[in-house]
Amino acid sequence: MAEEATQALAGYAATLDVDAIPDKVRMQCKNLLLDALACAVAGHAGEETPQVAAFATALAPGADTSIIGGAYLSLTGATILNAFLITAVTMCDAHRATLTHVTPEVVPPALAIAERDNLSGRDFLAALAAGFEVTTRIGLGLDFPAFRARGFHGPGILGPFGAAAAVGRLLRFDAATMARSFGLAGSQAAGTFAAWGTPTVKFHQCRGAMSGLMAALLAQQGFVANPDFLTCPDGGLFSAYSDRGYPERVTEDLGTRWELGEIALRPWPAAAAIQGMISALFDLLEQHDFRAEDVRHVHVALGQRAYDMHGFYATYKGKFQAMLSAHYAAAAVLHDRDLSLHQFEPERYEASDIVRFATENVSVSLDTALTGPEATVELRLQNGTTLAARCIHTRGSPENPLTTEQVRAKFRRYAASVLSANQIDGVIQTVARLEDVGSMRTLTGMLRR
């Protein structure tokens, strides 16, 4: 029954054991974890990271919880800062159906509690799977078009549930306590697209992580909350945030079909919705021999959602808008044959040749036949040749996934400026054998600078 959705999901999250997780799903969880760590070490280069670090330090003094690629902060401060680090340079995962970044909300509070309580890798892996699955399944239960039409943004609304599920699993909640933690998580759910184009949209992720942590810790104290929050007719998640949603989807095939498999990774530090365009550009570079100066014009076609969010940044201000700009990404990929954090430093995105190419040589149009991050790219060369590519499945999507080696390469690339070679190797090896790790302090110790 629909009204049982919250409690059914709570019971699932409370009892999920590593042995019930198929090998393929375990590997997906490990790749999501390592990708999140790659994003976090890269996040130290984020423009707003010093501001969030100062805020996290001032909010809750203390120094007993590890910062990924840093030192220590309090439990609260570390949860906030680690969550922001994962999302700081716009390179973390995205659940495709709900445009929701998942790891920034789930990984940091789970990592903090696992370190604090000296828990095992098995416990941590089960907690991650529970958090990822809860976040994405509650997203499925929404009527997402109605949710999005009202201006809501998923991470700060769905993320608290996943964070509460992961922490609750680590704290060994029973089903009733987990359901109360979901009620507390939902009472803090917030975030709208009014923040789009500003760094505040990334704050939704770290606030979602903190909301879920608070929900679980308060539920642990026996605090009373609505145990049927998802389907409560008056102000429940599905009635308040969409048109009553589809609560039956939350539990459909629960435990046999894993919605976390629909979480896509991002190979490049740019918005999720333009990863298809970037994939198509790299396809052309790999298939044909040409240079940026050979290109007279670039025409990009995007679907409605991607076009509305990224089609209007022919001129951009600052690093974050550059990461949102389809025009800039096209110019950078063609000129540098790369798209990494280097391309999002001022000396590159403010370079006169790049700025001129982005504004004068790149056009972006709407193609309503395209969906999600699908894209077509057409290059007209100076010699009259036309080159074209169409991306249906972006690199990093479930249909075109990054291999474990590619995820490891991403971590190595961005950790090199933060961690030692021995630390990098140790983190990769520890994540690979997570089920056998006796104490998560082994991993957090390797992640500290």
Residue pairs with C-beta under 8 A, 6 or more apart in sequence:
2 231
2 247
2 248
3 228
3 231
3 247
4 228
4 251
5 141
5 228
5 230
5 231
5 247
5 248
5 250
5 251
6 179
6 182
6 183
6 227
6 228
6 229
6 230
6 231
7 175
7 179
7 227
7 228
8 250
8 251
8 254
9 134
9 137
9 138
9 182
9 230
9 250
9 251
9 254
10 175
10 176
10 178
10 179
10 181
10 182
10 227
11 175
11 178
11 179
12 130
12 133
12 251
12 254
12 255
13 130
13 131
13 133
13 134
13 165
13 168
13 169
13 178
14 168
14 169
14 173
14 174
14 175
14 177
14 178
15 175
16 126
16 129
16 130
16 133
16 169
17 126
18 26
18 122
18 125
18 126
18 435
20 255
21 29
21 125
21 126
21 129
22 258
25 129
25 258
25 260
25 261
26 125
26 129
26 435
27 404
28 258
28 260
28 261
28 263
29 125
29 128
29 129
29 132
29 260
30 125
30 404
30 431
30 432
30 434
31 265
31 402
31 404
31 407
32 93
32 102
32 103
32 128
32 132
32 260
32 263
32 265
33 103
33 107
33 128
33 431
33 434
34 407
34 408
34 411
34 427
34 428
34 431
35 92
35 93
35 103
35 265
35 402
35 407
35 410
35 411
36 86
36 92
36 93
36 103
36 104
36 107
37 68
37 411
37 415
37 427
37 431
37 447
38 91
38 407
38 410
38 411
38 413
38 414
38 415
39 85
39 86
39 87
39 88
39 89
39 91
39 92
39 103
39 414
40 68
40 69
40 82
40 85
40 86
41 68
41 69
41 85
41 411
41 414
41 415
41 417
41 418
41 419
42 88
42 89
42 91
42 269
42 341
42 414
43 49
43 69
43 84
43 85
43 86
43 87
43 88
43 89
44 69
44 70
44 85
44 88
44 418
45 88
45 89
45 341
45 417
46 84
46 85
46 88
46 89
47 88
47 199
47 318
47 319
47 320
48 84
48 88
48 199
48 202
49 84
49 85
49 88
52 80
52 81
52 84
52 88
52 203
52 206
53 81
55 80
56 73
56 76
56 77
56 78
56 80
56 81
56 84
57 73
57 77
59 76
59 77
59 80
60 73
60 74
60 75
60 76
60 77
61 74
62 73
62 74
62 75
62 76
62 77
63 71
63 72
63 73
63 74
64 72
64 74
64 75
64 116
65 72
65 73
65 74
65 75
65 77
65 78
65 79
65 112
65 115
65 116
66 72
66 78
66 111
66 115
66 444
66 445
66 447
66 448
67 73
67 78
67 81
67 82
67 85
67 448
67 449
68 82
68 85
68 86
68 111
68 447
69 85
69 415
69 418
69 419
69 447
69 448
69 449
70 81
70 448
70 449
71 448
71 449
72 78
72 448
73 81
75 112
75 116
75 213
76 210
76 213
78 108
78 112
79 108
79 109
79 112
79 206
79 209
79 210
79 213
80 108
80 206
80 207
80 209
80 210
81 206
82 107
82 108
82 111
82 112
82 209
83 104
83 105
83 107
83 108
83 109
83 205
83 206
83 208
83 209
83 210
84 104
84 202
84 203
84 205
84 206
86 92
86 101
86 103
86 104
86 107
86 108
86 205
87 101
87 104
87 202
87 205
87 206
88 202
89 269
89 323
89 341
89 344
90 202
90 266
90 269
90 270
90 271
90 320
90 323
90 324
91 266
91 268
91 269
91 270
92 101
92 103
92 104
92 205
92 266
93 101
93 102
93 103
93 263
93 264
93 265
93 266
94 100
94 101
94 102
94 263
94 264
94 266
94 272
95 101
95 102
95 135
95 136
95 139
95 154
95 259
95 262
95 263
95 264
96 262
96 263
96 264
96 372
96 397
96 398
97 136
97 139
97 140
97 144
97 262
98 136
98 139
98 140
98 142
98 144
98 147
98 154
98 158
99 148
99 153
99 154
99 272
99 273
99 305
100 135
100 136
100 139
100 154
100 155
100 158
100 159
101 154
101 155
101 159
101 205
102 131
102 132
102 135
102 136
102 155
102 159
102 162
102 260
102 263
103 132
104 155
104 159
104 205
104 206
104 208
104 209
105 131
105 135
105 155
105 158
105 159
105 160
105 162
105 163
105 205
105 208
105 209
105 212
106 128
106 131
106 132
106 135
106 159
106 162
106 163
106 165
106 166
106 209
106 212
107 128
108 206
108 209
109 163
109 166
109 167
109 209
109 210
109 212
109 213
109 216
110 124
110 127
110 128
110 131
110 163
110 166
110 167
110 170
111 124
111 440
111 443
111 444
112 213
113 119
113 167
113 170
113 171
113 213
114 123
114 124
114 127
114 170
114 440
114 444
115 440
115 441
115 444
117 170
117 171
118 439
118 440
118 441
119 170
119 439
119 440
120 437
120 438
120 439
120 440
121 430
121 433
121 434
121 435
121 436
121 437
121 438
121 440
121 443
122 434
122 435
122 437
123 169
123 170
124 170
124 434
124 437
124 440
125 434
125 435
126 169
127 165
127 166
127 167
127 169
127 170
128 166
129 260
130 165
130 166
130 168
130 169
131 162
131 163
131 165
131 166
131 169
132 162
132 260
132 263
133 165
133 258
133 259
133 260
134 161
134 162
134 164
134 165
135 158
135 159
135 161
135 162
135 165
136 158
136 162
136 259
136 260
136 262
136 263
137 249
137 250
137 251
137 254
137 259
138 158
138 161
138 162
138 230
138 237
138 250
139 154
139 158
140 246
140 249
140 250
140 259
141 230
141 237
141 238
141 245
141 246
141 247
141 249
141 250
142 158
142 237
142 238
142 241
142 242
142 245
142 246
143 238
143 242
143 243
143 244
143 245
143 246
144 242
146 242
146 243
147 154
147 241
147 242
148 193
150 241
150 242
151 192
151 193
151 194
152 191
152 192
152 193
152 241
153 191
153 192
153 193
153 195
153 196
153 201
153 204
154 191
155 191
155 204
155 205
155 208
156 189
156 190
156 191
156 204
156 205
156 207
156 208
156 211
157 189
157 190
157 191
157 208
157 237
157 241
158 189
158 208
159 204
159 205
159 208
159 209
159 211
159 212
160 185
160 186
160 188
160 189
160 208
160 211
160 212
160 215
161 182
161 185
161 186
161 189
161 212
162 212
163 185
163 208
163 209
163 211
163 212
163 213
163 215
163 216
164 178
164 181
164 182
164 184
164 185
164 212
164 213
164 215
164 216
164 219
165 178
165 181
165 182
165 212
166 212
167 181
167 212
167 213
167 216
167 217
168 177
168 178
168 181
168 216
168 219
171 216
171 220
173 181
173 216
173 219
173 220
176 227
177 219
177 220
178 219
179 227
179 228
180 219
180 223
180 224
180 225
180 227
181 215
181 216
181 218
181 219
181 225
182 215
182 225
182 227
182 229
182 230
183 215
183 225
183 226
183 227
183 228
183 229
184 214
184 215
184 216
184 218
184 219
184 223
184 225
185 211
185 212
185 215
185 216
185 229
186 226
186 229
186 230
186 236
186 237
187 215
187 225
187 229
188 211
188 214
188 215
189 211
189 237
189 241
190 204
190 207
191 204
191 207
191 208
193 201
195 201
195 203
195 204
196 309
197 320
197 321
197 324
198 320
199 320
219 225
226 232
226 236
228 236
229 236
229 237
230 236
230 237
230 238
230 245
230 247
230 250
231 237
231 238
231 239
231 247
232 239
233 239
237 245
238 244
238 245
238 246
238 247
239 245
261 398
262 398
263 398
264 272
264 275
264 394
264 396
264 397
264 398
265 396
265 401
265 402
265 407
266 272
266 275
266 396
267 275
267 278
267 395
267 396
267 402
267 406
267 410
268 275
268 278
268 329
268 339
268 340
269 323
269 339
269 340
269 341
269 344
270 278
270 323
270 324
270 329
270 339
271 309
271 310
271 323
271 324
272 373
273 302
273 305
273 306
273 309
273 310
273 372
273 373
274 302
274 306
274 310
274 326
274 329
274 373
274 375
275 373
275 394
275 395
275 396
276 302
276 306
276 372
276 373
276 374
276 375
276 391
276 392
276 394
277 300
277 302
277 306
277 326
277 329
277 330
277 373
277 375
277 377
277 391
278 329
278 333
278 339
278 394
279 375
279 391
279 394
279 395
279 400
280 375
280 376
280 377
280 389
280 390
280 391
281 329
281 330
281 333
281 334
281 377
281 389
282 333
282 395
283 389
283 391
284 377
284 379
284 387
284 389
285 333
285 334
285 337
287 389
288 387
290 379
290 381
290 387
292 334
292 335
292 357
293 382
294 381
294 382
294 383
295 334
295 361
295 379
295 380
295 381
295 382
296 361
296 380
296 381
296 382
297 361
297 362
297 363
297 379
297 380
298 330
298 331
298 334
298 361
298 362
298 363
298 377
298 378
298 379
298 380
299 362
299 363
299 364
299 365
299 377
299 378
299 380
300 326
300 330
300 362
300 363
300 364
300 365
300 375
300 376
300 377
301 364
301 365
301 366
301 367
301 370
301 375
301 376
301 377
302 310
302 311
302 326
302 364
302 365
302 366
302 367
302 370
302 374
302 375
303 366
303 367
303 368
303 369
303 370
303 371
303 372
303 373
303 374
303 375
304 366
304 368
304 370
305 371
305 372
306 326
306 370
306 372
306 373
306 375
307 364
307 365
307 366
309 324
310 324
310 325
310 326
310 364
311 326
311 364
311 365
311 366
313 321
313 322
313 324
313 325
313 326
313 327
313 328
314 325
314 327
314 358
314 359
314 362
314 364
315 359
316 322
316 324
316 325
316 327
316 328
316 349
316 358
319 344
319 345
319 346
319 349
322 328
322 344
322 349
323 344
325 358
326 362
326 364
327 358
327 359
327 362
327 364
328 349
328 354
328 358
329 339
330 358
330 362
330 377
331 354
331 357
331 358
331 361
331 362
332 338
332 339
332 343
332 348
332 349
332 354
333 339
334 357
335 353
335 354
335 357
336 342
336 343
336 348
340 413
341 414
342 348
343 349
348 354
349 355
367 376
370 376
373 391
373 394
373 397
374 390
374 391
374 392
375 390
375 391
376 388
376 389
376 390
376 391
377 388
377 389
377 390
377 391
378 386
378 387
378 388
379 386
379 387
379 388
380 386
381 387
392 399
393 399
393 400
394 400
395 402
396 402
402 410
408 428
411 424
411 427
411 428
412 424
412 428
415 423
415 424
415 427
416 424
418 449
419 427
419 446
419 447
419 449
423 446
423 447
426 446
427 443
427 446
427 447
430 437
430 442
430 443
430 446
431 443
437 443
